[in-house]
Amino acid sequence: MSDDLIKEIKEDIRNDQLVAFWNEYGNIVIGTVIAVVLMTVGYLFWHNLQEKKILEQTLMYERNLETDPSKGEKADYTPLIKDGSTGYRILGSFEQARLASGTKEAEDLLKSMADDTSYDSFYREAAALQAIMRKFDSTHGAVLLEELEPLVNKASPLQAAALELQAFSYLKLQQTKKASDVFLSVAKHPQAPQSMRVRAQAMLETIN
């Protein structure tokens, strides 16, 4: 049998196999390709939409920051808090709480942030700490100590700040020995800012 004839037979077999394969799996192949194309188009559309939304949120945040109360302008971060990305929800909540300082709105906003498990623990702790700070003067020391308990017992970048508030809470209760012990912990805390350590040292010299 000649080489040309062998090649022709092999080619026929391959063609027959290809036809059989296509008859059985052609629709699946076409469907898969279409699905991949649609997914790619969908992703690109979603990505462009997200970029547009982020840009709109950035502009909204900046406009709020630039409002001038002396001209009767009022910032409102509510749309960002409701529909913004995680980052702008956090920023918007903190800013809105600042604007509403001393009101139930601020208290509810910070509590909502502290309870929201979708946020990183740092931001949740920051919200809880800020809520305690904002009501510090008007709240009984024992209540403050109870609310500070989870924050002072957790190693985190905010632990030193929580400890400082704990020490001042003890002072509100006139428990100077406990306050002194906590101020000493703050003065030695490795993550406490220098200004906080200096302040703690000054308090130690004042109450001892």
SULSUL-V887836 format. One record per residue. N is the residue number from 1. PHI is phi in whole degrees, -180 to 180 (999 if undefined). OMEGA is omega in whole degrees, 0 to 359 (* if undefined). NEAR is the number of other C-alpha atoms within 12 Angstrom. Layout:
N | PHI | OMEGA | NEAR
N | PHI | OMEGA | NEAR
This chain:
1 | 999 | 184 | 8
2 | -74 | 179 | 8
3 | -63 | 181 | 9
4 | -63 | 181 | 10
5 | -67 | 179 | 11
6 | -62 | 180 | 12
7 | -62 | 181 | 13
8 | -66 | 179 | 14
9 | -64 | 179 | 15
10 | -61 | 180 | 14
11 | -64 | 178 | 14
12 | -63 | 180 | 14
13 | -63 | 180 | 14
14 | -62 | 179 | 14
15 | -64 | 179 | 14
16 | -63 | 179 | 14
17 | -65 | 180 | 15
18 | -66 | 179 | 15
19 | -63 | 180 | 14
20 | -63 | 180 | 13
21 | -63 | 182 | 15
22 | -65 | 179 | 15
23 | -61 | 184 | 14
24 | -87 | 189 | 13
25 | -119 | 184 | 15
26 | -57 | 181 | 15
27 | -62 | 179 | 13
28 | -67 | 179 | 14
29 | -61 | 180 | 15
30 | -61 | 180 | 15
31 | -61 | 180 | 13
32 | -65 | 179 | 14
33 | -62 | 179 | 14
34 | -62 | 180 | 15
35 | -62 | 179 | 14
36 | -63 | 180 | 14
37 | -63 | 180 | 14
38 | -64 | 178 | 15
39 | -64 | 180 | 15
40 | -65 | 178 | 14
41 | -62 | 180 | 14
42 | -62 | 180 | 15
43 | -64 | 180 | 14
44 | -62 | 178 | 14
45 | -63 | 180 | 14
46 | -62 | 181 | 15
47 | -62 | 179 | 15
48 | -65 | 179 | 14
49 | -64 | 179 | 14
50 | -63 | 179 | 16
51 | -61 | 179 | 15
52 | -65 | 181 | 15
53 | -64 | 180 | 19
54 | -63 | 178 | 22
55 | -62 | 179 | 17
56 | -62 | 180 | 20
57 | -67 | 178 | 29
58 | -62 | 180 | 23
59 | -64 | 179 | 18
60 | -63 | 180 | 26
61 | -63 | 181 | 31
62 | -65 | 178 | 20
63 | -62 | 178 | 17
64 | -65 | 179 | 25
65 | -65 | 185 | 21
66 | -91 | 179 | 16
67 | -65 | 182 | 18
68 | -119 | 181 | 12
69 | -57 | 181 | 13
70 | -65 | 178 | 8
71 | -101 | 180 | 9
72 | 82 | 179 | 8
73 | -83 | 182 | 13
74 | -131 | 178 | 18
75 | -77 | 178 | 26
76 | -144 | 183 | 27
77 | -96 | 184 | 34
78 | -56 | 179 | 28
79 | -59 | 178 | 21
80 | -68 | 181 | 31
81 | -65 | 183 | 28
82 | -80 | 191 | 17
83 | -124 | 183 | 20
84 | -77 | 172 | 26
85 | -67 | 184 | 26
86 | -56 | 181 | 22
87 | -60 | 181 | 21
88 | -76 | 173 | 30
89 | -63 | 179 | 32
90 | -66 | 180 | 34
91 | -60 | 181 | 33
92 | -62 | 181 | 36
93 | -66 | 179 | 41
94 | -63 | 181 | 37
95 | -68 | 180 | 29
96 | -66 | 177 | 33
97 | -64 | 177 | 33
98 | -64 | 181 | 26
99 | -67 | 183 | 25
100 | -98 | 185 | 25
101 | -50 | 178 | 22
102 | 87 | 181 | 23
103 | -111 | 178 | 17
104 | -66 | 178 | 19
105 | -59 | 180 | 21
106 | -64 | 179 | 29
107 | -61 | 181 | 29
108 | -66 | 179 | 23
109 | -62 | 182 | 36
110 | -68 | 178 | 40
111 | -65 | 178 | 27
112 | -62 | 178 | 27
113 | -65 | 182 | 34
114 | -64 | 182 | 31
115 | -93 | 185 | 19
116 | -83 | 184 | 21
117 | -72 | 177 | 15
118 | -78 | 178 | 17
119 | -87 | 172 | 22
120 | -60 | 184 | 17
121 | -58 | 180 | 21
122 | -60 | 182 | 23
123 | -71 | 177 | 30
124 | -65 | 179 | 29
125 | -67 | 178 | 35
126 | -62 | 179 | 31
127 | -66 | 179 | 36
128 | -63 | 181 | 37
129 | -66 | 180 | 38
130 | -65 | 179 | 35
131 | -62 | 179 | 37
132 | -67 | 180 | 35
133 | -61 | 186 | 30
134 | -70 | 180 | 24
135 | -113 | 187 | 25
136 | -57 | 185 | 24
137 | -66 | 186 | 17
138 | -100 | 185 | 14
139 | -118 | 180 | 19
140 | -63 | 182 | 20
141 | -57 | 181 | 26
142 | -64 | 178 | 21
143 | -67 | 178 | 20
144 | -60 | 180 | 35
145 | -61 | 180 | 32
146 | -65 | 181 | 20
147 | -73 | 180 | 30
148 | -80 | 186 | 35
149 | -50 | 181 | 23
150 | -64 | 184 | 22
151 | -79 | 182 | 33
152 | -78 | 182 | 30
153 | -96 | 180 | 18
154 | -114 | 177 | 18
155 | -69 | 181 | 20
156 | -161 | 178 | 23
157 | -61 | 182 | 22
158 | -101 | 183 | 33
159 | -62 | 182 | 32
160 | -62 | 179 | 36
161 | -64 | 178 | 39
162 | -66 | 178 | 42
163 | -63 | 179 | 43
164 | -62 | 177 | 43
165 | -65 | 177 | 38
166 | -62 | 180 | 42
167 | -62 | 179 | 39
168 | -68 | 176 | 37
169 | -65 | 176 | 36
170 | -64 | 178 | 29
171 | -64 | 177 | 28
172 | -60 | 180 | 23
173 | -91 | 180 | 20
174 | 61 | 176 | 17
175 | -101 | 188 | 19
176 | -67 | 180 | 23
177 | -65 | 178 | 18
178 | -65 | 179 | 25
179 | -62 | 180 | 32
180 | -62 | 180 | 30
181 | -62 | 182 | 26
182 | -73 | 177 | 33
183 | -60 | 177 | 39
184 | -64 | 177 | 29
185 | -63 | 179 | 28
186 | -67 | 182 | 37
187 | -62 | 181 | 30
188 | -103 | 186 | 22
189 | -68 | 184 | 28
190 | -66 | 182 | 17
191 | -102 | 179 | 21
192 | -75 | 176 | 27
193 | -60 | 181 | 20
194 | -57 | 181 | 16
195 | -62 | 179 | 16
196 | -71 | 179 | 28
197 | -66 | 178 | 26
198 | -63 | 180 | 20
199 | -63 | 179 | 24
200 | -64 | 179 | 34
201 | -63 | 179 | 26
202 | -63 | 178 | 18
203 | -65 | 178 | 25
204 | -61 | 180 | 27
205 | -69 | 182 | 15
206 | -78 | 187 | 14
207 | -94 | 181 | 22
208 | -99 | * | 15
